[in-house]
Amino acid sequence: MDKLTTFQEFITTQNVPIPGWGFIINLVLSAFLAGILGYVYQRYGHSLSNRRLFSRNFIILAMTTMVIIAIVKSSLALSLGLVGALSIVRFRAAIKEPEELAYLFLVISIGLGLGANQLWITLIAFIVIVGAIVLTSRSARRPEIISSLFITITSRNPQTASLRQVAATINRYCGKAELKRFDEADGLLEASFVIDCADFNRLDQAQLALKGLDPSICITFLDSRGIG
């Protein structure tokens, strides 16, 4: 009975006041770091989703996490209540790629670190992780090669610009050409390829050669890395 009473008194009396200025500084800093991370994600991310729209949630998520941790750490009773609240509220965001999940964990880590008032550890970890992201992204890039470029060919004269002729023309100027979709009906031909080109000159030559098959041909280029 005495142990139960002591535990209840510990729960009710364990209440650490939150410093006002420290809370405000950490809140602003969490928004600042999340904003930088959002820019890094837009600049160096490889996700095919709308990176700009997705990164808008970083600031809100970091600040919310920071507020929750700052409040919960001041009281053991609140921390126990948070466990019950999390068992009711479920996070059901549609995470399509592992990269998105990695950035979300990093945003949450910013809020956790600043909410726990671990300023320097959070700053050092943030600088090291962002630096690693920038270095790995730059080393993995090959600016001289245009890779994973989607090209869609639409022709109303399949007799002069058949699928075989279009594929042969693309293969002549591009290192890789994979057919992804092909439709032909009522005198209309539409083919989609994923191609790699050595540079923009080769891409321009491929475009001119395709126009030579059919002057009215419609060509659409889409760089998957530029989506978002």
C-alpha contacts under 8 A as a table, 3 or more apart, distances in Angstrom:
res1	aa1	res2	aa2	distance
1	M	4	L	5.13
1	M	5	T	6.24
2	D	5	T	5.07
2	D	6	T	6.07
3	K	6	T	5.05
3	K	7	F	6.15
4	L	7	F	5.13
4	L	8	Q	6.23
5	T	8	Q	5.13
5	T	9	E	6.16
6	T	9	E	5.11
6	T	10	F	6.14
7	F	10	F	4.99
7	F	11	I	6.30
8	Q	11	I	5.16
8	Q	12	T	6.26
9	E	12	T	5.18
9	E	13	T	5.89
10	F	13	T	5.33
10	F	14	Q	5.68
11	I	14	Q	5.45
11	I	75	S	7.64
11	I	76	L	5.89
11	I	77	A	5.67
12	T	15	N	7.51
12	T	77	A	7.06
14	Q	74	S	7.49
14	Q	75	S	5.56
14	Q	76	L	6.28
14	Q	77	A	7.93
15	N	74	S	5.28
15	N	75	S	4.66
15	N	76	L	7.49
16	V	73	K	7.92
16	V	74	S	4.50
16	V	75	S	6.51
17	P	74	S	6.50
18	I	23	F	7.03
18	I	70	A	7.43
18	I	71	I	7.65
18	I	74	S	7.03
19	P	22	G	5.46
19	P	23	F	6.04
20	G	23	F	5.21
20	G	24	I	6.35
21	W	24	I	5.11
21	W	25	I	6.12
22	G	25	I	5.16
22	G	26	N	6.12
23	F	26	N	5.25
23	F	27	L	6.06
23	F	70	A	7.73
24	I	27	L	5.03
24	I	28	V	6.19
25	I	28	V	5.28
25	I	29	L	6.00
26	N	29	L	4.97
26	N	30	S	5.98
26	N	66	M	7.82
26	N	114	L	5.66
26	N	115	G	7.16
26	N	117	N	7.51
26	N	119	L	7.82
27	L	30	S	5.22
27	L	31	A	6.49
27	L	63	M	5.97
27	L	66	M	6.78
27	L	67	V	7.47
27	L	114	L	7.73
28	V	31	A	5.20
28	V	32	F	6.24
29	L	32	F	4.91
29	L	33	L	6.10
30	S	33	L	5.26
30	S	34	A	6.02
30	S	59	I	7.39
30	S	62	A	5.95
30	S	63	M	5.87
30	S	66	M	7.34
30	S	110	I	6.40
30	S	111	G	6.23
30	S	114	L	6.87
31	A	34	A	5.12
31	A	35	G	6.07
31	A	59	I	4.99
31	A	60	I	7.54
31	A	62	A	6.59
31	A	63	M	6.06
32	F	35	G	5.10
32	F	36	I	6.40
32	F	59	I	7.73
33	L	36	I	5.11
33	L	37	L	6.19
33	L	110	I	7.58
34	A	37	L	4.96
34	A	38	G	6.10
34	A	58	F	5.49
34	A	59	I	5.01
34	A	62	A	6.41
34	A	107	V	6.33
34	A	110	I	7.60
35	G	38	G	5.01
35	G	39	Y	6.44
35	G	58	F	7.00
35	G	59	I	6.05
36	I	39	Y	5.18
36	I	40	V	6.29
37	L	40	V	4.96
37	L	41	Y	6.07
37	L	58	F	7.79
37	L	107	V	7.83
37	L	130	V	7.57
38	G	41	Y	5.05
38	G	42	Q	6.25
38	G	52	R	7.84
38	G	55	S	4.91
38	G	56	R	7.12
38	G	58	F	6.49
39	Y	42	Q	5.13
39	Y	43	R	6.05
39	Y	55	S	7.80
40	V	43	R	5.07
40	V	44	Y	5.70
40	V	45	G	7.27
40	V	130	V	7.61
40	V	134	V	7.82
41	Y	44	Y	5.45
41	Y	45	G	4.74
41	Y	51	R	7.04
41	Y	55	S	7.11
41	Y	103	Y	7.78
42	Q	45	G	5.68
42	Q	51	R	5.50
42	Q	52	R	5.95
42	Q	55	S	7.36
42	Q	228	G	7.86
44	Y	133	I	7.61
44	Y	134	V	6.81
44	Y	137	S	6.18
45	G	51	R	7.60
45	G	99	E	7.80
46	H	99	E	7.85
46	H	225	R	6.03
47	S	50	N	7.83
47	S	51	R	6.96
47	S	97	E	6.98
47	S	99	E	6.86
47	S	100	E	7.42
47	S	225	R	7.46
48	L	51	R	7.72
48	L	224	S	6.31
48	L	225	R	6.78
48	L	227	I	5.95
48	L	228	G	7.22
49	S	54	F	7.95
49	S	227	I	6.80
49	S	228	G	6.18
50	N	53	L	5.49
50	N	54	F	6.18
50	N	227	I	6.40
50	N	228	G	3.79
51	R	54	F	5.02
51	R	55	S	5.93
51	R	227	I	7.83
51	R	228	G	4.91
52	R	55	S	5.30
52	R	56	R	6.59
52	R	228	G	5.81
53	L	56	R	5.48
53	L	57	N	7.78
53	L	228	G	7.56
54	F	57	N	6.07
54	F	58	F	7.85
55	S	58	F	5.40
56	R	59	I	6.70
56	R	60	I	7.84
57	N	60	I	5.46
57	N	61	L	6.01
58	F	61	L	5.18
58	F	62	A	6.02
58	F	104	L	7.48
58	F	107	V	6.20
59	I	62	A	5.26
59	I	63	M	6.13
60	I	63	M	5.31
60	I	64	T	5.97
61	L	64	T	5.19
61	L	65	T	6.07
61	L	107	V	6.95
61	L	108	I	6.88
61	L	111	G	7.82
62	A	65	T	5.24
62	A	66	M	6.13
62	A	107	V	5.47
62	A	108	I	5.69
62	A	110	I	6.25
62	A	111	G	4.64
63	M	66	M	5.04
63	M	67	V	6.21
63	M	111	G	6.17
64	T	67	V	5.18
64	T	68	I	6.22
64	T	111	G	7.37
65	T	68	I	5.17
65	T	69	I	6.18
65	T	108	I	6.32
65	T	111	G	4.81
65	T	112	L	6.28
65	T	115	G	7.36
66	M	69	I	5.33
66	M	70	A	6.04
66	M	110	I	7.71
66	M	111	G	4.05
66	M	112	L	5.71
66	M	113	G	7.72
66	M	114	L	6.11
66	M	115	G	4.25
66	M	116	A	7.89
67	V	70	A	5.14
67	V	71	I	6.19
67	V	111	G	7.82
67	V	115	G	6.40
68	I	71	I	5.32
68	I	72	V	5.95
68	I	115	G	7.46
69	I	72	V	5.06
69	I	73	K	5.85
69	I	111	G	7.68
69	I	112	L	6.24
69	I	115	G	4.92
69	I	116	A	6.43
70	A	73	K	5.62
70	A	74	S	6.82
70	A	115	G	4.53
70	A	116	A	6.18
70	A	117	N	7.95
71	I	74	S	5.59
71	I	75	S	7.34
71	I	78	L	7.73
72	V	75	S	5.69
72	V	76	L	7.16
72	V	78	L	5.30
72	V	79	S	5.00
72	V	82	L	7.62
73	K	76	L	6.95
73	K	78	L	7.90
73	K	79	S	6.83
73	K	116	A	7.26
74	S	78	L	7.95
75	S	78	L	5.30
75	S	79	S	6.49
76	L	79	S	5.05
76	L	80	L	6.31
77	A	80	L	5.20
77	A	81	G	6.21
78	L	81	G	4.89
78	L	82	L	6.10
79	S	82	L	5.02
79	S	83	V	6.66
80	L	83	V	5.33
80	L	84	G	6.87
81	G	84	G	5.22
81	G	85	A	6.26
82	L	85	A	4.91
82	L	86	L	6.07
83	V	86	L	5.27
83	V	87	S	6.40
84	G	87	S	5.18
84	G	88	I	6.80
85	A	88	I	5.33
85	A	89	V	6.24
86	L	89	V	5.07
86	L	90	R	6.77
87	S	90	R	7.12
95	I	98	P	7.53
95	I	100	E	6.56
95	I	101	L	6.60
96	K	100	E	7.36
97	E	100	E	5.60
97	E	101	L	6.97
98	P	101	L	5.11
98	P	102	A	6.25
99	E	102	A	5.06
99	E	103	Y	6.37
100	E	103	Y	5.30
100	E	104	L	6.24
101	L	104	L	5.02
101	L	105	F	6.22
102	A	105	F	5.20
102	A	106	L	6.35
103	Y	106	L	4.95
103	Y	107	V	6.20
104	L	107	V	5.06
104	L	108	I	6.18
105	F	108	I	5.07
105	F	109	S	6.04
106	L	109	S	4.94
106	L	110	I	6.36
107	V	110	I	5.19
107	V	111	G	6.62
108	I	111	G	5.13
108	I	112	L	6.12
109	S	112	L	4.93
109	S	113	G	5.98
110	I	113	G	5.31
110	I	114	L	6.21
110	I	122	T	6.44
110	I	126	F	7.70
111	G	114	L	5.40
111	G	115	G	5.72
112	L	115	G	5.06
112	L	116	A	6.07
113	G	116	A	5.22
113	G	117	N	6.32
113	G	118	Q	5.20
113	G	119	L	6.80
113	G	121	I	7.54
113	G	122	T	5.46
114	L	117	N	4.76
114	L	118	Q	5.52
114	L	119	L	5.69
114	L	122	T	6.81
115	G	118	Q	7.55
118	Q	121	I	5.67
118	Q	122	T	6.10
119	L	122	T	5.30
119	L	123	L	6.20
120	W	123	L	5.04
120	W	124	I	6.02
121	I	124	I	5.26
121	I	125	A	6.05
122	T	125	A	5.21
122	T	126	F	5.96
123	L	126	F	5.06
123	L	127	I	6.15
124	I	127	I	5.26
124	I	128	V	6.20
125	A	128	V	5.19
125	A	129	I	6.05
126	F	129	I	5.27
126	F	130	V	6.01
127	I	130	V	5.31
127	I	131	G	5.93
128	V	131	G	5.11
128	V	132	A	6.16
129	I	132	A	5.04
129	I	133	I	6.23
130	V	133	I	4.98
130	V	134	V	6.24
131	G	134	V	5.19
131	G	135	L	6.12
132	A	135	L	5.16
132	A	136	T	6.00
133	I	136	T	5.38
133	I	137	S	6.02
134	V	137	S	5.21
134	V	138	R	6.13
135	L	138	R	5.28
135	L	139	S	6.08
136	T	139	S	5.16
136	T	140	A	6.00
137	S	140	A	5.21
137	S	141	R	6.28
138	R	141	R	5.28
139	S	142	R	7.88
142	R	145	I	5.67
143	P	146	I	7.07
144	E	198	A	6.25
144	E	199	D	5.80
145	I	196	D	7.03
145	I	197	C	5.88
145	I	198	A	4.62
145	I	199	D	5.67
146	I	149	L	6.87
146	I	196	D	5.54
146	I	197	C	5.07
146	I	198	A	6.20
146	I	199	D	6.19
146	I	200	F	7.68
147	S	195	I	6.65
147	S	196	D	4.44
147	S	197	C	6.55
148	S	194	V	5.77
148	S	195	I	5.76
148	S	196	D	5.94
148	S	223	D	6.88
148	S	224	S	6.65
149	L	194	V	5.48
149	L	195	I	5.26
149	L	196	D	6.38
149	L	221	F	6.91
149	L	222	L	5.90
149	L	223	D	4.83
149	L	224	S	6.46
150	F	192	S	7.06
150	F	193	F	5.83
150	F	194	V	4.70
150	F	195	I	6.48
150	F	220	T	7.97
150	F	221	F	5.70
150	F	222	L	4.94
150	F	223	D	6.18
150	F	224	S	7.24
151	I	192	S	5.66
151	I	193	F	5.29
151	I	194	V	6.36
151	I	195	I	7.30
151	I	219	I	6.94
151	I	220	T	5.49
151	I	221	F	4.62
151	I	222	L	6.39
152	T	190	E	7.00
152	T	191	A	5.65
152	T	192	S	4.31
152	T	193	F	6.43
152	T	218	C	7.99
152	T	219	I	5.76
152	T	220	T	5.05
152	T	221	F	6.68
153	I	189	L	7.76
153	I	190	E	5.50
153	I	191	A	5.20
153	I	192	S	6.33
153	I	217	I	7.08
153	I	218	C	5.86
153	I	219	I	4.92
153	I	220	T	6.71
154	T	188	L	7.27
154	T	189	L	5.62
154	T	190	E	4.44
154	T	191	A	6.69
154	T	217	I	5.82
154	T	218	C	4.95
154	T	219	I	6.51
155	S	158	P	6.36
155	S	161	A	6.90
155	S	188	L	5.91
155	S	189	L	5.12
155	S	190	E	6.51
155	S	214	D	7.36
155	S	216	S	6.99
155	S	217	I	4.73
155	S	218	C	6.36
156	R	187	G	5.72
156	R	188	L	4.60
156	R	189	L	6.24
156	R	216	S	7.63
156	R	217	I	7.21
157	N	160	T	5.76
157	N	161	A	6.17
157	N	162	S	7.97
157	N	187	G	6.50
157	N	188	L	6.89
157	N	189	L	7.51
157	N	214	D	7.18
158	P	161	A	4.86
158	P	162	S	4.77
158	P	163	L	7.71
158	P	187	G	6.54
158	P	188	L	6.78
158	P	189	L	5.95
159	Q	162	S	5.84
160	T	213	L	6.12
160	T	214	D	6.43
161	A	165	Q	5.99
161	A	166	V	6.24
161	A	213	L	5.52
161	A	214	D	6.10
162	S	165	Q	5.25
162	S	166	V	6.17
162	S	189	L	7.77
163	L	166	V	5.10
163	L	167	A	6.00
163	L	189	L	7.95
163	L	191	A	7.44
164	R	167	A	5.23
164	R	168	A	6.07
165	Q	168	A	5.11
165	Q	169	T	6.11
166	V	169	T	5.18
166	V	170	I	6.27
166	V	210	L	6.84
167	A	170	I	5.21
167	A	171	N	6.11
167	A	177	A	7.59
168	A	171	N	5.13
168	A	172	R	6.14
169	T	172	R	5.16
169	T	173	Y	6.88
169	T	206	A	6.82
169	T	209	A	6.73
169	T	210	L	6.75
170	I	173	Y	5.60
170	I	174	C	5.80
170	I	177	A	6.77
170	I	206	A	6.09
170	I	210	L	7.97
171	N	174	C	5.16
171	N	175	G	6.59
171	N	176	K	6.67
171	N	177	A	6.06
172	R	175	G	7.92
172	R	206	A	7.87
173	Y	197	C	7.29
173	Y	202	R	5.77
173	Y	203	L	7.15
173	Y	205	Q	7.07
173	Y	206	A	5.66
174	C	177	A	6.80
174	C	195	I	6.54
174	C	196	D	5.71
174	C	197	C	4.71
174	C	198	A	7.10
174	C	202	R	7.03
174	C	203	L	7.40
174	C	206	A	7.67
175	G	195	I	7.27
175	G	196	D	5.50
175	G	197	C	5.83
175	G	198	A	7.25
176	K	194	V	7.63
176	K	195	I	5.12
176	K	196	D	5.12
176	K	197	C	7.48
177	A	193	F	6.07
177	A	194	V	5.62
177	A	195	I	4.46
177	A	196	D	6.92
178	E	193	F	5.26
178	E	194	V	5.17
178	E	195	I	6.50
179	L	182	F	7.56
179	L	191	A	7.39
179	L	192	S	6.05
179	L	193	F	4.50
179	L	194	V	6.68
180	K	191	A	7.65
180	K	192	S	5.47
180	K	193	F	5.39
180	K	194	V	7.03
181	R	190	E	7.95
181	R	191	A	5.53
181	R	192	S	5.00
181	R	193	F	7.17
182	F	189	L	7.63
182	F	190	E	5.78
182	F	191	A	4.35
182	F	192	S	6.46
183	D	188	L	7.90
183	D	189	L	5.85
183	D	190	E	5.11
183	D	191	A	6.34
184	E	187	G	6.97
184	E	188	L	5.48
184	E	189	L	4.43
184	E	190	E	6.30
185	A	188	L	5.37
185	A	189	L	6.81
197	C	200	F	7.36
197	C	202	R	6.39
197	C	203	L	6.24
198	A	202	R	6.52
199	D	202	R	5.65
199	D	203	L	6.60
200	F	203	L	4.85
200	F	204	D	6.05
201	N	204	D	5.06
201	N	205	Q	6.18
202	R	205	Q	4.99
202	R	206	A	6.16
203	L	206	A	5.11
203	L	207	Q	6.31
204	D	207	Q	5.04
204	D	208	L	6.30
205	Q	208	L	5.12
205	Q	209	A	6.13
206	A	209	A	5.09
206	A	210	L	6.18
207	Q	210	L	5.18
207	Q	211	K	6.26
207	Q	219	I	7.68
208	L	211	K	5.02
208	L	212	G	6.21
209	A	212	G	4.92
209	A	213	L	6.71
210	L	213	L	5.28
210	L	214	D	6.79
210	L	217	I	7.50
211	K	214	D	5.19
211	K	215	P	4.82
211	K	216	S	7.27
211	K	217	I	6.21
212	G	215	P	6.08
214	D	217	I	5.32
222	L	226	G	7.94
223	D	226	G	5.41
223	D	227	I	6.99
224	S	227	I	5.51
